[in-house]
Amino acid sequence: MKMGLIGAGLQGKRRAGALEQFPGAELAVVADTNVDAAQSLARKMHCQATPKWEEIVARQDIEVLIVCTPTYLHAPISIAAAKRGMHILCEKPLAITIEQAEEMLSTCQSNKVTLKCGFNLRHHPGIQQAKEWLDEGRIGEPINLRLRYGIGGRLGYDRKWIVDPQMSGGGQLMDQGAHVLDLARYFLGDFAEVFGFLQTGFWDVDPLEDNAFALLRTNKRQVASLHVSWTQWKNLFSLEIFGHFGYILVEGLGGSYGVERIVFGQRDFSKPFGEETIEYRGEDTSWYKEWEEFSGAIKVGREPLGNGYDGLQALKMAFAIYESAQKRQVVKL
């Protein structure tokens, strides 16, 4: 497949790195308004560079488009590409409004192209193992879930595009929160109601939030407790799922988040506590695994894991939390 990549920042580089390892994937062109960044990545990938995303969308030879731009550009780029018959891998969050995300989905469906949202956390080995154990019934019916995900930012973080609401659509809830909302739904299914608090505790990003707290409940009355933070100071990822027969913990994502590991513990009131632990060493393979899933879905014409619909649902959950925090009341989904 011949591909185009729009956005040569951190995420674009990660996506390009995954393509380098994938047989049959040819990156033909990189676009970024930062010409130096586009040319630098293009040299590394031995392809062309352009400052204009419109030039990529207009090309006849591009089959797949990877969108790694600021969020406000996701919808216009993806919609234009879908109308040209291109399959699309778009970074999270899918768009800055629900209406934009819905138009992205409908345009892709009417043009029979595949849309995937960039939920690479689904493809981490600990997350995949947790889902397998849950589906096997190893901890029985899930009761509740607790998920925390946070970073400490870096110098000048409050001057990046990510804290401009016109470009990002929101604060930390739209940033790492998109992953958290998607994973909560991935493990517990659709939610019926939410209650949220937002906080701007340190970074000068008001009216955006640097922390978001939420409780979500399914129709089965299963509860998810979520916290995403730009004031974690030491990077953290922690997922805990508790069921009738035991619990599953996933901690770390490698790198600055610490060694990724998964723990299974069984409920037993009469024996000493015992846990089964698996640790995953080596580089982060989730970017490659996500690309493998996406390309496989294109080949056989199926929906990929973490598709456009999943991206839309995560966005609806985020806006429900924003509404709840503003109105100080539970919001139905």
C-alpha positions as CSV (number, residue, x, y, z in Angstrom):
1,M,0.0,0.0,0.0
2,K,1.2,3.5,-0.9
3,M,0.6,6.0,1.9
4,G,0.7,9.6,2.8
5,L,1.4,11.0,6.3
6,I,0.2,14.4,7.4
7,G,1.9,15.7,10.5
8,A,5.6,15.3,11.2
9,G,5.6,15.8,14.9
10,L,6.0,13.2,17.7
11,Q,3.1,11.1,16.7
12,G,3.9,11.3,13.0
13,K,7.4,10.0,13.7
14,R,6.0,7.1,15.8
15,R,3.7,6.2,13.0
16,A,6.5,6.4,10.4
17,G,8.7,4.3,12.6
18,A,6.0,1.5,12.6
19,L,5.8,1.6,8.8
20,E,9.6,1.1,8.5
21,Q,9.1,-2.4,10.1
22,F,6.1,-3.4,8.1
23,P,6.6,-5.3,4.8
24,G,4.7,-3.9,1.8
25,A,4.1,-0.5,3.4
26,E,5.4,2.4,1.3
27,L,5.4,5.9,2.6
28,A,5.3,8.1,-0.5
29,V,5.0,11.6,1.0
30,V,5.0,13.5,4.3
31,A,3.2,16.9,4.8
32,D,3.7,19.4,7.6
33,T,3.4,23.2,7.7
34,N,6.8,23.1,9.4
35,V,8.8,22.5,6.3
36,D,12.0,21.5,8.1
37,A,10.1,18.8,10.1
38,A,8.5,17.5,6.9
39,Q,11.8,17.4,5.0
40,S,13.6,15.8,8.0
41,L,11.1,12.9,8.3
42,A,10.9,12.6,4.5
43,R,14.7,12.1,4.3
44,K,14.6,9.5,7.0
45,M,11.8,7.6,5.2
46,H,13.2,8.2,1.7
47,C,10.1,9.9,0.4
48,Q,8.8,13.3,-0.7
49,A,7.8,16.2,1.5
50,T,5.3,19.0,1.1
51,P,4.0,21.8,3.4
52,K,0.4,21.4,2.1
53,W,-1.8,18.5,3.1
54,E,-4.1,19.2,0.2
55,E,-1.4,18.1,-2.2
56,I,-1.4,14.6,-0.6
57,V,-5.2,14.3,-0.7
58,A,-5.3,15.3,-4.4
59,R,-2.8,12.5,-5.4
60,Q,-4.2,9.6,-7.3
61,D,-1.6,7.0,-6.1
62,I,-2.2,7.4,-2.3
63,E,-4.3,4.5,-1.0
64,V,-4.0,5.2,2.8
65,L,-3.7,8.4,4.8
66,I,-2.3,8.8,8.3
67,V,-3.5,11.9,10.0
68,C,-1.3,13.2,12.9
69,T,-2.2,16.9,12.9
70,P,-3.6,19.1,15.7
71,T,-7.2,17.9,16.4
72,Y,-9.1,20.7,14.6
73,L,-7.7,19.5,11.2
74,H,-8.7,15.8,11.7
75,A,-12.2,16.2,10.3
76,P,-11.5,18.4,7.2
77,I,-8.5,16.3,6.2
78,S,-10.2,12.9,6.8
79,I,-13.4,13.9,5.0
80,A,-11.6,15.2,2.0
81,A,-9.5,12.0,1.9
82,A,-12.5,9.7,2.3
83,K,-14.1,11.4,-0.7
84,R,-11.0,10.5,-2.7
85,G,-11.4,6.8,-1.7
86,M,-8.5,6.8,0.8
87,H,-8.5,4.6,3.9
88,I,-7.7,6.7,7.0
89,L,-5.9,6.2,10.3
90,C,-6.6,9.3,12.3
91,E,-5.1,10.1,15.7
92,K,-7.2,10.5,18.7
93,P,-9.4,12.4,19.6
94,L,-11.3,11.8,16.4
95,A,-12.5,15.4,16.1
96,I,-13.2,18.6,18.2
97,T,-17.0,18.2,18.0
98,I,-19.4,15.3,17.9
99,E,-20.9,16.6,14.6
100,Q,-17.5,16.6,12.9
101,A,-16.8,13.0,14.0
102,E,-20.3,11.9,12.8
103,E,-19.6,13.4,9.4
104,M,-16.2,11.7,9.2
105,L,-17.9,8.3,9.9
106,S,-20.8,8.9,7.4
107,T,-18.4,10.1,4.7
108,C,-16.2,7.0,5.2
109,Q,-19.1,4.7,5.1
110,S,-20.7,6.2,2.0
111,N,-17.3,6.0,0.2
112,K,-16.6,2.5,1.5
113,V,-13.3,3.3,3.1
114,T,-11.9,2.1,6.4
115,L,-11.6,4.6,9.3
116,K,-9.5,3.8,12.4
117,C,-9.0,6.0,15.4
118,G,-5.5,6.0,16.9
119,F,-6.0,4.0,20.0
120,N,-2.6,2.4,20.2
121,L,-3.1,1.5,24.0
122,R,-5.5,-1.2,22.9
123,H,-2.5,-2.9,21.3
124,H,-0.2,-3.0,24.3
125,P,0.5,-6.6,25.3
126,G,-0.8,-6.1,28.9
127,I,-4.0,-4.6,27.7
128,Q,-4.5,-7.4,25.2
129,Q,-3.8,-10.0,27.8
130,A,-6.3,-8.3,30.2
131,K,-9.0,-8.4,27.6
132,E,-8.3,-12.1,26.8
133,W,-8.5,-13.0,30.5
134,L,-11.7,-10.9,31.0
135,D,-13.3,-12.5,27.9
136,E,-12.3,-16.0,29.2
137,G,-14.2,-15.3,32.4
138,R,-11.1,-15.6,34.5
139,I,-12.3,-13.0,37.0
140,G,-16.0,-13.6,36.4
141,E,-18.4,-10.8,35.8
142,P,-16.6,-7.4,36.2
143,I,-17.8,-5.3,39.1
144,N,-15.8,-2.1,38.7
145,L,-12.8,-0.6,37.0
146,R,-10.2,2.0,38.1
147,L,-8.0,3.7,35.5
148,R,-5.4,6.4,36.0
149,Y,-3.2,7.9,33.3
150,G,-1.0,10.9,33.8
151,I,2.2,12.9,32.9
152,G,3.9,15.9,34.3
153,G,4.1,18.0,31.2
154,R,7.4,19.7,30.4
155,L,8.7,23.3,30.3
156,G,6.6,25.4,28.0
157,Y,3.8,22.8,27.9
158,D,1.2,25.6,28.5
159,R,2.3,27.3,25.3
160,K,1.8,24.3,22.9
161,W,-1.1,24.0,20.5
162,I,-2.6,21.3,22.7
163,V,-3.8,24.0,25.2
164,D,-5.5,26.1,22.5
165,P,-9.2,25.1,22.7
166,Q,-9.7,26.1,19.1
167,M,-7.1,23.6,18.0
168,S,-7.4,20.8,20.6
169,G,-11.1,20.9,21.6
170,G,-10.3,20.5,25.2
171,G,-7.6,19.9,27.8
172,Q,-6.3,16.7,29.3
173,L,-9.6,15.0,29.0
174,M,-9.3,15.2,25.2
175,D,-5.6,14.3,25.3
176,Q,-4.8,11.2,27.3
177,G,-8.4,11.1,28.4
178,A,-9.4,9.9,25.0
179,H,-7.4,6.7,25.6
180,V,-8.8,6.3,29.1
181,L,-12.4,6.6,27.9
182,D,-11.8,4.2,25.1
183,L,-10.3,1.6,27.4
184,A,-13.1,1.9,30.0
185,R,-15.6,1.2,27.2
186,Y,-13.4,-1.5,25.7
187,F,-13.5,-3.5,29.0
188,L,-17.0,-2.7,30.4
189,G,-19.0,-1.9,27.3
190,D,-21.2,1.1,26.8
191,F,-22.0,3.4,29.7
192,A,-25.4,4.8,30.6
193,E,-24.4,7.8,32.8
194,V,-21.5,9.9,33.9
195,F,-20.5,12.4,36.5
196,G,-17.3,14.5,36.3
197,F,-15.1,17.1,37.9
198,L,-12.5,19.2,36.0
199,Q,-9.6,21.0,37.6
200,T,-7.0,23.5,36.5
201,G,-4.6,23.0,39.3
202,F,-1.1,24.1,38.0
203,W,-0.7,24.8,34.4
204,D,-1.9,28.2,33.0
205,V,-4.4,26.7,30.6
206,D,-7.7,28.0,32.0
207,P,-10.5,27.5,30.8
208,L,-9.0,24.1,29.9
209,E,-8.4,21.4,32.5
210,D,-5.1,19.9,33.5
211,N,-6.9,17.2,35.5
212,A,-10.2,15.4,34.9
213,F,-12.0,13.0,37.2
214,A,-15.0,11.0,36.2
215,L,-17.4,8.2,37.4
216,L,-19.2,6.3,34.7
217,R,-21.8,3.6,35.2
218,T,-23.2,1.0,32.8
219,N,-26.8,-0.3,32.7
220,K,-25.5,-3.3,34.7
221,R,-24.5,-0.8,37.4
222,Q,-20.8,-1.5,36.8
223,V,-18.7,1.6,37.7
224,A,-15.5,3.0,36.2
225,S,-13.5,5.5,38.1
226,L,-11.2,7.6,35.8
227,H,-8.5,10.2,36.5
228,V,-6.2,11.8,33.8
229,S,-3.6,14.3,34.8
230,W,-1.0,16.8,33.5
231,T,0.2,17.1,37.1
232,Q,1.3,13.5,37.7
233,W,5.0,14.7,37.7
234,K,6.1,11.1,37.4
235,N,4.4,9.4,34.4
236,L,1.8,6.8,35.4
237,F,-0.5,4.3,33.8
238,S,-2.6,2.0,36.0
239,L,-5.6,-0.1,35.1
240,E,-7.4,-2.2,37.7
241,I,-10.4,-4.4,37.0
242,F,-12.2,-6.2,39.8
243,G,-14.6,-9.1,39.2
244,H,-16.5,-11.7,41.2
245,F,-13.6,-14.2,41.0
246,G,-10.6,-12.0,41.3
247,Y,-8.8,-9.0,39.8
248,I,-6.5,-7.9,36.9
249,L,-4.0,-5.1,37.1
250,V,-2.0,-3.6,34.2
251,E,0.7,-1.1,35.2
252,G,3.3,0.7,33.1
253,L,3.6,1.2,29.4
254,G,7.4,0.9,29.1
255,G,9.8,3.8,28.9
256,S,9.1,6.6,31.3
257,Y,5.9,4.8,32.5
258,G,7.9,1.9,33.9
259,V,8.1,-1.8,32.9
260,E,4.7,-2.9,31.6
261,R,3.3,-5.8,33.6
262,I,0.0,-7.5,34.2
263,V,-1.1,-9.2,37.4
264,F,-3.9,-11.7,38.0
265,G,-5.2,-12.3,41.5
266,Q,-7.8,-14.8,42.5
267,R,-10.4,-14.2,45.2
268,D,-10.0,-16.8,48.0
269,F,-11.1,-16.0,51.5
270,S,-9.4,-19.0,53.1
271,K,-5.8,-18.9,51.6
272,P,-2.8,-16.5,51.6
273,F,-2.8,-14.0,48.9
274,G,-1.2,-15.1,45.6
275,E,-0.7,-13.4,42.3
276,E,0.4,-14.3,38.8
277,T,2.6,-11.7,37.2
278,I,3.8,-11.2,33.6
279,E,6.3,-8.5,32.7
280,Y,6.9,-7.3,29.2
281,R,10.4,-6.1,28.3
282,G,11.7,-4.4,25.2
283,E,10.5,-1.6,22.9
284,D,6.9,-0.4,22.6
285,T,5.3,-2.5,19.9
286,S,1.8,-1.0,20.1
287,W,2.4,1.3,17.1
288,Y,3.4,-1.6,14.9
289,K,0.6,-3.8,16.2
290,E,-2.0,-1.1,15.5
291,W,-0.7,-0.7,12.0
292,E,-0.9,-4.5,11.5
293,E,-4.5,-4.5,12.7
294,F,-5.4,-1.6,10.5
295,S,-3.8,-3.0,7.3
296,G,-5.3,-6.4,8.0
297,A,-8.8,-4.9,8.3
298,I,-8.3,-3.0,5.0
299,K,-7.3,-6.2,3.2
300,V,-10.3,-8.3,4.2
301,G,-12.8,-5.4,4.3
302,R,-13.7,-5.6,8.0
303,E,-13.9,-3.0,10.8
304,P,-10.6,-2.6,12.7
305,L,-10.2,-2.8,16.4
306,G,-10.6,0.8,17.7
307,N,-12.5,2.0,14.6
308,G,-14.2,5.3,13.8
309,Y,-17.3,4.4,15.8
310,D,-15.2,3.7,18.9
311,G,-13.6,7.1,18.4
312,L,-17.0,8.7,18.2
313,Q,-18.2,7.0,21.4
314,A,-15.1,8.2,23.3
315,L,-15.8,11.7,22.1
316,K,-19.4,11.5,23.2
317,M,-18.2,10.3,26.7
318,A,-15.8,13.2,26.9
319,F,-18.4,15.8,26.1
320,A,-20.8,14.2,28.6
321,I,-18.2,14.7,31.3
322,Y,-17.7,18.3,30.3
323,E,-21.4,18.8,30.5
324,S,-21.6,17.1,33.9
325,A,-18.8,19.2,35.3
326,Q,-20.4,22.4,34.1
327,K,-23.9,21.5,35.3
328,R,-22.7,19.7,38.4
329,Q,-25.0,16.8,37.8
330,V,-25.2,13.3,36.4
331,V,-25.5,13.3,32.6
332,K,-27.2,10.4,30.7
333,L,-25.5,8.9,27.7
